[in-house]
Amino acid sequence: MNTIKSKLLLVFSIFIVILMIVMLLNHNVTKKSELTYDILKSEIAPAITTLNQFKAYNNELLLLSFNKIADKNSIKNTNRMKQISEVELPYLKIKLNELKNISNKNNSKIALIDQLNKYTDSTLLINKTIYNLLQTSKDYTTPSKINKARELSNLKLSDLSFAIENIIVNLQVAYNKEYEDYQSELSLQLHNISNFILITSLIGILLGIAVAFFTINSIIKPIKDLETSALKVSEGDYNAIVHVKGKNELTSLANSFNIMIGKLKQSFNEINSKNKEIENFVYIASHDLQEPLRTINSFSALLEEQNSEQLDDEAKQYLKFISEAGMRMKDLVVGLMDYGRLGRLGELKALNCNTIVEQVKNDLDNVISKNNATIVIGPLPTLNGYETELRLLFQNLISNAIKFQKPNALVRIKITAEEEANFWKFAVEDNGIGIKEAHLEKIFSIFQRLHTREEYEGTGIGLAHCKKIVEIHKGQIWVKSVYNEGSTFYFTISK
């Protein structure tokens, strides 16, 4: 009996030792996987994001420079040029220099980044020169200044922009290659974890048979569950959660495994979502919209300028249609870029919503006065939020309430808020034309318009902005409306 007891104790001791060794090995492999993931999240993904933003701003700046030369009244373009030149591109240059420190002494990438900074400095200098040349309407009538600006824009600035884009493409190829390599490495590491768990399962079954029959039932099932889940994870199924009862080493291992799966699923979903959003945005803004828009605006402006005396009224009207369409497309591009930037560069801070709404009223004073609108504002809270985004939210809702009004009606808008357990619930009520019930679900989709441009101006992106702003603040937005009587837009902001 003592011999059997000694053997059982020996078997149990060996079993415990093996379990400890396997757990340590699994822990080491898991730590290595986490390190690989950290590199993907903190180094490679931010680098790809920075390069995509840099590419978008570079293309936008080139477009704005052409527009400034073509249109002496483009104050909005001028302000946007200054913002990109003085704020956004310098900020991205700082991010580029940070990339040099995490390039693992990759001299080729460091050289490309240095060259990109050099070309960017030249681009900023040329844009500053163009801005200084064309500051007043008189400058546009001075041939030497306008010709110099065109020469800088059409030759030097275009070449620099093309060179910058080529460098960014090369860097994107390099970082995307790293991204794929690290993903492959992470997949291999997950496969190794599966192998370790499989070995643990086999050892546990053999030792369970040697110890006693009853241990088999308590070990085989969780081990097989772990094995199955591990194989599913290695194949990309991150919903393979393991359910294990009891308090033992296998339970701890299963819980750690489930936590790992949850973190991997969340992280990969976030990365894939952000990458898809950025890729779609850059594709639309940089390729499908900006290039033809630049060509249309430039050549239509040149055609009108150089052949004004030869064009009859009908031809001039056609050119006007082209120019107006180009401006609408420009507004769409700007709207897309604004949509992509929402919540990225802002800082959460305490904001008085009464102050924000008053500022919005001041900004819309001309529109409010012109439409003889009455805006009633109830007591609004102070909350933590992004100032620029919240101002845009109220501005869009108030502007829409004024815009979509019945003819010859007195515009009345009421803004209120009430406190709930975990959030503030706001309401913006109007007495406008209302929304048909069939359209209530789709009005927050990007570029969704319910009316023609002849009826109401706009790009169809305003309510999509509102939806994204509310979601950034961990809230929801919806509308209740009675057609031809009015609408009430509700949204929540998390405390």
N, C-alpha and C positions, 0 to 999 in steps of 0.2 A: 504493500500500500504506500509505504514511504517512497519506494522507487517510482511508482506511478505519479505520486504527488510531486516528486522532484522533476520528473520528466515534464509534467504539466507546467510546473513553475518555469522550467527551462524554456519550454515552447512559448509560454506567455512572455517571458523576458525577451526572447528573440523577436517575437511578434511586436512587442512594444518598441524595441530598438529599431526594427525595420520601419515601423510606422514613423518614428521620430526622424530617421534618415530621409525617408520619402518626403515627409512634410518639409524638412529643411531644403531638400532639393527643389520641391515644388515652389517653396517660398523664394528661392534664388531665381528660379526661372520666371516666376511671376514678377519679381522686382526688375528683372532684365526687360520683361515685356513693358512694364510701367515706364522704365527709362526710355525705351524706344518710343512709346506713345508720347512721353513728355517732349521728346525731340520733335516729333511730328506737330504737337500742339503749340509749343513755345518757340520753335525755330522755323520749321519749314512752312507751316501754314501761314504764320504772320508774314514771312518773306513773300509768299505768293500773293497774299492780300495786298501788301504794300506795292508790289510791282504792278498789279492790276489797277490799283488806284492811280499810281504814277502814270501809267499808260493812258488812262481815261482823262486825267487832268491835262496831260500834254496835248492830246488830241483836241480837247475842249479849248485850250488856250490858243492853239493855232486857228481854230474856227472863229474864236472871238476876235483875234487880231484882224482876220479878213473882214469880219462884220464891222469892226470899228472903222476901218479904212473906207468901206463901202457906204456906211451910214453915219453921217455926222451927228445925228440925234440919238445914237445908241448909248444913252446914259447907263442903261441897265447892263449892257455889254461891258462898258468901261469899268463899272463898279465890280463886275464879276472878274474882269481881267486883273484888277488890283487885288482882289481877294485871293485868286489863284496864285498870282506872282508873289504876293507879300506874306501870305499865310499858309496856304495849302501845300504848294510845292516846297517851300523852305522846311515845313514840318516833315514832309516825306523825305527830304534830303537827310534830315536827322535820323529818320528811320532807316534809310539806306546805309548811313555810316554805322548804325548799330548792327546791321547785317554783316558788315565787314568783321565785326568782333566774333560772330558765330559762324564764320565761313570755314572753320577748321583749317586755317592757313591755306585755303584754296586760292592760289595766286591768280588763276585765270578769272575767278569770280570777283576777287578784290580789284583786279585791273579793270574789269567791265564796270564795276560800281564807281571807281574813280573816274573813268571816262564818261559815265552817265552824269555824274556830278559836274564835270567840266562842261559838257554840252548843255546841261540844264542852266548853269551860270550864264553861258552865252545866250541862251534863249531868254532868260529873265532880263538880261541887259538889253537885248534887241527890243523886247516888248516895252521896256521902260523908255527906250529911245522913241519908239512909235507913239507911245502915250504922250511924251513931251512934245513931239512934232505936231500932234493933232489934239490940242487942248481946247481950242475955240472954233467957232464956225468959220472965222476968217482963215484959220490954218487950212481948211479944206479948199479954199479958193486960191491958195498959194501953190503954184505948180511945183516949185522946188521942194516944198515940204511933202505934198501929197505923193509926188514921184519918188522921193526918198523913202517914204513910208511903204509904198508899194514894192519898191526894190528890196527893202529889208524883209518884207513879209513874203513876197513871192519867191525870192531866191534864198537868202540866208536862213530865214525862219523855217521855210518849208524843208530845206536840206537838213537843218538841225533836227526838226521834228521827225523826219524820216530816219535819221541816224539814231536818235533817241529810241524810237520804236524798235529798230533793229537790235539795239543793245538790250532793251527790255525783253524782246523775244528770246534772245540768247540766254539771258538770265532765267527767264521763265522755263526754258527747256532744261536748264541745269537744275533748277529747284524742283521742277516736276519729276525729273529723273530721280533726284534724291527722295522725293515723296513716294514714288513707286517702289524704290529700293527699300525704304524703311517699312512700307506697308507689307512688302514681301517678307522682310525680316520678322515683322510682328506676326504675320501669318505662320511662319515657320516656328516661331517661339510658342504660339498657341498649339501648334501640332505637337511640339515636344511636351507641353503640359499634358496633352491627351495621352501621349505614350507613357508618361510617368504614372498617370492615373490608371491606365490600363495595366501596367505592371503591378501597381498597388492592388488592383482588383484580383489579379491572378494569385499573387502571394497570399492575400487575405483568404481566398477560397481554399487554397491548399492547407494553410495553417488552421483554418476553421474546421476542415474535415478531420485533421489530426487531433485537435483539441476536443471537440464534441459536436454532435449533430446539431444541437440547438444553436450553436454559434453561427452555423451556416446561414440560417434564415435571417439572422440579425446583421449579417455582413454582405451576403450576396446581393440582396436587393439594392441597398444604397450604392454599392460598388458598380452594379450594372447601370443604375441610373446616372451615376457620374460618368461612366464610360460612354453611354449614349449621348448625354449632354455635351461631353467634351468633343465627341466626333461631330455633332451638329454645329458646335461653335467653330470647329476647324473648317467646316463647309460654309460658314457665313450665317448660320441661324443663331441670332442672339436672343431668341425667345425660349431657349432650352433651359428653363429653370429647373433645379433639382429640389425635390421635396423629401426631406429626411427628418424623421422623428427621433427623439431621444437626446441624450447628452453624452457624447463620446467624440473620439478623434474624427470619425467619419462625418459626424454632424458639423463639427467645426470646419472641416475641409469643404463640405458641401456649402456651408454658409459663405465661406471665403470665395468659393467658386461662383456662387450666385452674385455676390457683391462685385466680383471681377466682371462677370457677364453684364451686369447692370451698368457698370461704369463704361465698359467698352461700347455697349449699345448706345448709351447716351452720348459719348464722345464722338463716335463715328457718325451718328445721326446729325450732331451739331456741325461737324466738319463737312459732311456731304451736303447738308442744307446750305451752309454758308458758301461753299464752293459753287454749288449750282446757281445760287442767287447771283453771286459775283460774275460767274461765267456768262449767264444769260444777260445780265446788265451790260457787261463790257461788250458782248457781241452785238447787242442792239445799238448801244450808244456809239461804239467806235466804228462798226462796219456797216450795218444796215441803214443807219441814219446819218451819221456825221459826214461821210464822204460824199454821197450824192447831194446832201444839203449844202455843203460847202461849194460844190460845183454849181448848183442851181443859183444860189445867192450871188456868187462872184460873177458868173457870166451874165446873169440877168441884169445886174447892176452895171457891168461894163457895156452891155448892149444898149441900155437906156442912156448911159452917159455919152457914149461915143457916136450914137446914131439918133440922138434926140430930134434933130431937125428933119431927118429923113422919115421918121416914123409918123404914121397917121394916128388919129385918135383911137381907132380900133386896136392897132398894134400896141399903143401905150396902155390901153385898158388890159390887154392880154398880159403885158409885163407887170402891171399892177397886181393881177391875179396871181402870177408866179411869185412875186415878192411877198404877197400876203400869205400864200401857202407856205413859203419858206419860213416866214416868221412863226406861223403856227407850228411847223415842224420843229423850229428852234425851241419854242416853248415846251413842246413834248420832250425834247432831249433834256432841257433843264429840269423839267419835272421829274424825269426818270432819275437824273443824277441826284436831285434833292431827295427823292424817295430812297435811293440807296444809302444816302448819308445819314438818314434820320437815326438819332440815338448813338451815333458812332463817336463823335468828338465832344459831345456835351458832358456836363457834370451834374450829378444829382445834388440838389440843394433845396433849402426851404424857400418856397415861393408863395407870395400872397396873390391868390387868383383874382381878387378885386383889382389889384394894381395891374395885373396882366391884361384883364379885360378893358380897363380904362386906357391902357396904352394902345390896344387894338382899336378902340373907338377913335382915338386921336389919329391913328394911321388911316382909318377909313372915314375921316371926317367929311371929305368931299363927297364920297358916295352916299354917306348917311344924309347929308344936307340935301344933295340933289334929289334923293328919293323921299325926302321928308319922313325919314324913318324914326320911330320911337323905340328906344331900347331900355327895358326895365331890368335892372340888375339886383337880384336879391343878395343877401349876405353870402359871400363865398369864402371857402376855407383857405388856410395856409397849409400847404402840403409839400412833401418832397417830390421834386420832379425835374425835368429838363426844360429850362426856361424857353429856349428857342422853339422847341417842339410844341410846348403847351400854347405859346403865343400863336403858332401856325394853326393849331387845332381850333382855337376860338375864332381866329381870323377866317378860316375856311367856312366854319358853320355860320358865322354872322354874315359873311359875304353871300353865301348861298341863300340864306333867308331873305336877304335884300334882293338878290338877283331873280329868284323864282317867285315873283309876286304877280298877282292878278292886275291887269291894266287899271290904272286910275284908282287903285286901292291905297288906303293909308297903311303903311308898313308898321307892324307892331311885333316886336321881338321881346321875349322874356327869358332871362337866364337865371336859373336857381340851382341850389345844391342841397342835398340832405346827407346826413352822416349815417352810415351803416356800421356793422360790427367790424369789418375788416377793410372797408373802402368808403370812398366818397362817391355818391351818385349825383351826376350833373344832368340837367335838362335844358335844352335850347329849343324854345317853342316859337313858332311863327304862324302867321295867318295867310300863308301863300297859296300857291296853286295845288299843293299836296302831291302825293305820289300814289299811283295805282298799286293795288295790293300785289299784282303780279310782278312788280318791279322791286319790291321791298328787299328781296334777298340778294339782288345783284348790284345794287347801287354802290356798294363799297368795293367792287372789283375795279382794278386799275383800267383806265381808259374807257370806263362804262359811261355812255351818254344816253340820256332818255329823250333828248331834244336835238334838233338840228342847230348848226351854228348860226343860221339866220334867225332862229328864235332866241337862243341864249348862247353867249360866248362861253369859251372854256375848253379845257383839254380833257376833261373827264378823269383827272387824277386826284382832284382835291379830296374826295371822300376816301380814296385809297390811302392818301396821306393820313387822314384822320384815324383810320382803322389801325395803321401801323403805329402811329403815335400812342394810341390808347393801349395797344398790345405791349409796346415798350414799357409802359407804366403798369403792366400786369393787370390790365382791365379789359372790358368788353364795350362794344358800341353797337347800338341798334336804333331803329326808328319806328315810330307809330305815326300813321298818317291817315287822314280822310281826304280823298281826292276833291280838289277845288275848295277845301276849307282850311287846310293847314297841316303842318307836320311838327312833330316833337322828336328831336334827336336826343337819345339818352347815352351816356357813357359813364364808366366807372374808372376811378383811379385808386390803386391800392395804397393803403396807409403805410 
